[in-house]
């Protein structure tokens, strides 16, 4: 459940990015950049990044209160069928997003809202456990 103030900030962000169509475009670029990234690109091998961007777009619109139904997986279950996402990899995603949003000229308050939203999933997305192998 998204709080009323987060929902309000996210709906402003969607406006500032050019509505749902603008949001989708930014997310397509974001996933395309992650896909080509030397550090986290391997997660997306063989995946349809436009389709993931589409779900992510819907996910943000739902959290912004702009659509009523989200048809994708939730962030906790979406990443189960892949290698664990580590802290540095999560940080890399945040950096790519920050750079992209500044390059697109999005106002700082909108960038801050988006980054805070991403950060709120750090604990569900990042796997902190380490496997200790027997000698
Ligand atoms: C470094 C960080 C991340 C990586 C490498 C990553 C990677 C991926 C990949 C590869 C998929 C596709 C899964 C598949 O089709 O089998 C996916 C799906 C998804 N991711 Fe992430 N992700 C990251 C962070 C996040 C964060 C922070 C969120 C939440 C805001 C998120 C939300 C989702 C959701 C909702 C889906 C499912 C979409 C669907 O139902 O198809 N991810 N992610």
Boltz pocket constraint, residues with backbone or C-beta under 6 A from the ligand:
constraints:
  - pocket:
      binder: B
      contacts: [[A, 40], [A, 43], [A, 44], [A, 47], [A, 51], [A, 52], [A, 55], [A, 56], [A, 59], [A, 71], [A, 72], [A, 73], [A, 74], [A, 75], [A, 78], [A, 79], [A, 81], [A, 82], [A, 85], [A, 86], [A, 89], [A, 90], [A, 91], [A, 93], [A, 117], [A, 118], [A, 121], [A, 122], [A, 125]]
      max_distance: 6.0
